[in-house]
């Protein structure tokens, strides 16, 4: 854990001149071969932390290191050692898809033959063959996103940072992308995955942290994060249009309402009465359908943050920091990430 590939953030705090505390004493580490998820609602401080890692913002206090390298003291070195996929689309309008991927690999120092082999491998793995020779200006947002991912990972740095990598990507290719994220870890790359998509991230990460209001509020493996809900079930009720949510039963431990979707957590022994309550709501015309399932990481996330990730879109913080390059501080709290 103390080798050259270990990434560490120790007590990282970012306070803007107006007093906004975007990060508050955040400490975490990511080892080589580990996929580490950084979860949290809009405005939690995730993107602010990432920008400090790659040298686009300077922490007010704390240390950020990759092996023996101090990334705060050497921001140019940080951008050499880290590969970064920002939320903003990569600027490839004038490039063909494969051309952009190969060019990025060459810029990062990869040999031509290896970069071209890896580019073709990624194009096939992400099902991008039909667009390989299309210019970026004619590509959809989802395809551009996948091309950007391939640009970042064709010749990855020691730490790969992916900020909402599945934005705009269709469900089939999202699955393919998650497989490639997992394979990065299997190849020995340290991956820092920033996302609000809790349900999908749960399948790809080794460990994760939840950040809320600038503070790290929980950290561990997906199984450990769900341990609190062992012995409980998730009961979802789809409320009928134009109807209010029915009164919660006394056996509901907690609940959240997103649009017309009411989600409650109940004890396993209350499953039968929970089903009866849901069916009664349907019979009364207050609901259309229900589902009973095992609790998930999403339920732990809701309890920690009070936010349902399906109702919390990507952080649109307008970082616009360009693909893998530098930008000015901009002088304002991008996080308010939102």
C-alpha positions in Angstrom: 0.0 0.0 0.0 3.0 2.4 0.2 4.3 1.7 -3.3 4.8 4.2 -6.1 1.2 3.8 -7.4 -0.6 4.6 -4.2 -2.7 7.8 -4.5 -3.4 9.6 -1.2 -5.5 12.7 -0.2 -4.8 13.6 3.4 -6.9 16.2 5.1 -7.7 18.0 1.9 -9.7 21.2 2.5 -10.7 23.8 0.0 -12.2 27.1 1.2 -13.0 29.8 -1.4 -12.4 33.5 -0.7 -16.1 34.0 -0.1 -16.0 31.5 2.7 -17.6 28.6 0.9 -16.0 25.3 2.2 -16.2 23.0 -0.8 -14.0 20.2 0.8 -13.6 19.7 4.5 -10.6 17.6 5.7 -11.1 14.8 3.1 -8.8 11.8 3.4 -8.8 8.7 1.2 -6.4 6.5 -0.7 -6.5 4.4 -3.9 -4.1 1.6 -4.6 -2.9 0.3 -8.0 -5.4 -2.1 -9.4 -8.3 -0.6 -7.4 -11.4 1.0 -8.7 -12.5 3.5 -6.1 -15.9 5.2 -6.3 -16.5 8.7 -5.2 -20.2 9.2 -4.7 -22.3 12.1 -3.6 -25.1 14.4 -4.7 -24.8 17.6 -6.7 -22.7 20.2 -4.8 -21.1 17.6 -2.5 -17.5 18.6 -3.4 -16.5 15.7 -5.7 -15.4 17.7 -8.7 -13.6 20.3 -6.6 -11.6 17.4 -5.1 -10.8 16.1 -8.6 -9.6 19.5 -9.8 -7.2 19.7 -6.9 -5.8 16.3 -7.7 -5.0 17.3 -11.3 -3.6 20.7 -10.3 -6.4 22.9 -11.6 -7.2 24.1 -8.1 -4.9 24.4 -5.1 -6.1 23.1 -1.7 -6.4 25.5 1.2 -4.7 22.8 3.3 -3.9 19.1 3.2 -1.7 16.9 1.0 -2.3 15.1 -2.3 0.3 12.6 -3.4 0.8 9.8 -5.9 3.6 7.6 -4.7 6.4 9.9 -3.7 5.2 12.7 -5.9 3.5 15.8 -4.3 0.7 16.7 -6.8 0.0 20.0 -5.1 3.6 21.2 -5.3 3.9 19.8 -8.9 0.6 20.5 -10.7 2.2 20.0 -14.2 3.5 16.6 -13.0 0.0 15.8 -11.7 -1.4 16.2 -15.2 1.3 14.0 -16.6 0.7 11.2 -14.1 -3.1 11.3 -14.2 -5.5 10.7 -17.0 -8.7 12.7 -16.7 -12.1 12.4 -18.3 -14.1 15.5 -17.4 -17.8 15.9 -17.4 -17.6 18.2 -20.4 -17.4 16.6 -23.8 -14.0 16.2 -25.3 -13.3 18.7 -28.2 -13.0 16.3 -31.2 -15.3 17.9 -33.8 -12.5 18.1 -36.4 -11.1 14.6 -35.7 -12.2 11.2 -36.7 -13.0 8.9 -33.8 -10.0 6.5 -34.2 -7.7 9.4 -35.1 -8.5 11.2 -31.9 -7.9 8.1 -29.8 -4.6 7.3 -31.4 -3.5 11.0 -31.2 -4.2 11.1 -27.5 -2.2 7.9 -26.9 0.7 9.2 -28.9 0.7 12.5 -27.0 0.8 10.6 -23.7 4.0 8.8 -24.9 2.7 5.5 -26.2 4.4 3.8 -29.1 2.6 3.9 -32.4 2.0 0.2 -32.8 0.8 -0.4 -29.3 -1.4 2.7 -29.3 -3.0 1.6 -32.6 -3.6 -1.9 -31.3 -5.1 -0.6 -28.1 -7.3 1.9 -30.0 -8.7 -0.9 -32.1 -9.3 -3.0 -29.0 -11.3 -0.2 -27.3 -13.3 0.5 -30.4 -14.3 -3.1 -30.6 -14.9 -3.5 -26.9 -17.2 -0.4 -26.8 -19.0 -1.3 -30.0 -17.8 1.9 -31.8 -16.9 0.3 -35.1 -19.5 2.1 -37.2 -18.1 5.5 -36.1 -14.4 4.8 -36.1 -13.8 7.0 -39.2 -16.6 9.6 -38.5 -15.6 13.1 -37.5 -16.6 14.2 -34.0 -18.9 16.9 -35.2 -21.3 14.2 -36.6 -21.3 12.0 -33.4 -24.0 11.9 -30.8 -23.2 12.9 -27.2 -23.1 9.3 -26.1 -20.7 8.2 -28.8 -18.5 11.2 -28.1 -18.5 10.2 -24.4 -17.3 6.7 -25.3 -14.6 8.1 -27.6 -13.5 10.4 -24.8 -13.2 7.4 -22.5 -11.1 5.6 -25.1 -8.8 8.7 -25.4 -8.2 8.7 -21.7 -7.6 5.0 -21.4 -5.7 4.1 -24.6 -2.5 5.0 -22.8 -3.6 5.5 -19.2 -1.7 7.3 -16.5 -0.9 5.9 -13.1 -4.2 7.3 -11.9 -7.3 7.4 -14.2 -10.0 9.8 -13.1 -13.4 9.4 -14.6 -16.0 12.1 -13.9 -19.5 10.8 -14.7 -18.2 8.6 -17.5 -21.6 7.2 -18.5 -23.3 10.6 -19.2 -25.5 10.4 -22.4 -24.4 6.8 -23.1 -27.1 4.3 -24.1 -27.8 1.3 -21.7 -26.1 -1.3 -23.9 -22.9 0.6 -24.2 -23.0 1.7 -20.6 -22.6 -1.9 -19.7 -19.7 -2.2 -22.1 -18.1 0.9 -20.6 -18.4 -0.5 -17.0 -16.7 -3.6 -18.2 -13.8 -1.6 -19.4 -13.6 0.4 -16.2 -13.3 -2.9 -14.3 -10.6 -4.2 -16.7 -8.6 -1.0 -16.0 -8.4 -2.1 -12.4 -7.6 -5.7 -13.4 -4.7 -4.4 -15.5 -3.2 -2.7 -12.4 -4.4 0.9 -13.0 -5.6 3.0 -10.1 -9.1 4.3 -11.0 -11.0 7.1 -9.3 -14.6 7.0 -10.4 -16.7 10.1 -9.7 -20.4 9.4 -10.2 -23.9 9.9 -8.8 -25.1 6.6 -10.5 -25.0 4.4 -7.4 -26.6 1.3 -8.7 -24.3 1.0 -11.7 -21.2 2.0 -9.8 -21.9 -0.7 -7.2 -21.0 -3.4 -9.8 -17.7 -1.9 -10.8 -16.0 -0.6 -7.7 -13.8 -2.3 -5.1 -14.3 0.4 -2.5 -16.2 3.7 -2.4 -16.6 6.9 -0.4 -19.7 9.0 0.0 -19.1 12.8 0.2 -21.9 15.1 1.3 -21.5 18.9 2.0 -17.8 18.7 1.4 -17.2 16.0 4.0 -16.5 12.3 3.7 -19.4 10.7 5.5 -18.8 7.0 4.8 -16.2 4.7 3.2 -15.8 1.0 2.6 -16.7 -1.9 0.3 -20.2 -2.0 -1.2 -21.0 -4.9 1.0 -19.8 -3.1 4.1 -21.8 0.0 3.2 -25.0 -2.2 2.9 -24.4 -4.0 6.2 -26.6 -1.7 8.1 -29.6 -2.8 6.0 -29.1 -6.6 6.4 -32.4 -8.0 7.4 -34.4 -5.3 5.5 -36.1 -5.1 2.2 -36.9 -2.3 -0.2 -40.6 -1.7 -1.0 -41.3 0.6 -3.9 -44.7 2.0 -4.7 -45.6 3.8 -8.0 -48.2 6.4 -7.1 -51.0 7.0 -9.5 -51.0 10.2 -11.5 -52.7 13.1 -9.7 -52.7 11.2 -6.3 -50.7 12.0 -3.2 -48.5 9.5 -1.5 -50.5 7.3 0.9 -49.8 7.5 4.6 -46.7 5.4 5.5 -47.3 2.2 7.5 -45.9 2.1 11.0 -43.4 -0.6 10.0 -41.7 1.6 7.4 -38.2 2.4 8.8 -37.5 5.2 6.3 -38.8 6.4 3.0 -38.1 8.8 0.1 -40.3 10.1 -2.6 -38.9 10.9 -6.1 -41.6 12.0 -8.5 -44.3 9.3 -8.3 -41.9 6.7 -6.9 -42.2 6.1 -3.2 -39.5 3.9 -1.7 -39.5 2.5 1.8 -37.3 0.2 3.8 -39.0 -2.5 5.8 -37.9 -5.4 8.0 -37.9 -8.9 6.3 -40.5 -10.1 8.8 -42.9 -7.4 7.6 -42.8 -8.5 4.0 -46.3 -9.9 4.0 -47.9 -6.9 5.7 -45.9 -4.7 3.4 -47.3 -6.4 0.3 -50.8 -6.2 1.8 -50.3 -2.4 2.3 -49.1 -1.9 -1.3 -52.0 -4.0 -2.7 -54.5 -2.0 -0.7 -53.1 1.2 -2.1 -53.5 -0.2 -5.6 -57.0 -1.3 -4.9 -57.9 2.2 -3.6 -56.6 3.7 -6.8 -53.7 5.5 -5.0 -51.0 3.5 -6.7 -50.4 1.6 -9.9 -47.8 -1.0 -9.0 -45.3 -2.1 -6.4 -42.0 -4.0 -6.2 -40.3 -5.7 -3.2 -36.6 -6.4 -3.4 -33.4 -6.7 -1.5 -31.9 -3.4 -0.3 -29.1 -2.0 -2.3 -26.2 0.4 -2.0 -28.8 3.0 -3.2 -30.7 2.6 0.1 -27.5 3.2 2.2 -26.7 6.2 0.0 -30.2 7.7 0.6 -29.8 7.3 4.3 -26.4 9.0 4.3 -27.3 11.9 2.0 -31.1 12.2 2.0 -30.9 12.1 -1.9 -32.0 9.5 -4.4 -29.4 9.2 -7.0 -31.9 8.7 -9.8 -33.2 12.2 -9.1 -29.8 13.7 -8.9 -28.4 14.4 -12.3 -24.8 14.7 -13.3 -22.9 17.5 -11.7 -23.0 20.0 -14.5 -20.5 22.2 -12.8 -19.5 23.7 -16.0 -15.9 22.8 -15.4 -15.2 23.0 -19.1 -11.6 22.4 -18.1 -10.9 20.9 -21.4 -9.6 17.4 -22.1 -6.7 16.5 -20.0 -5.2 20.0 -20.0 -5.0 22.9 -17.7 -7.2 25.8 -17.1 -7.3 28.8 -14.8 -8.8 28.6 -11.4 -11.7 30.6 -12.5 -12.0 32.1 -9.0 -15.3 30.6 -8.0 -16.7 27.5 -6.3 -17.4 25.1 -9.2 -19.0 23.1 -6.5 -21.2 24.4 -5.8 -20.7 21.6 -8.3 -24.1 22.2 -9.6 
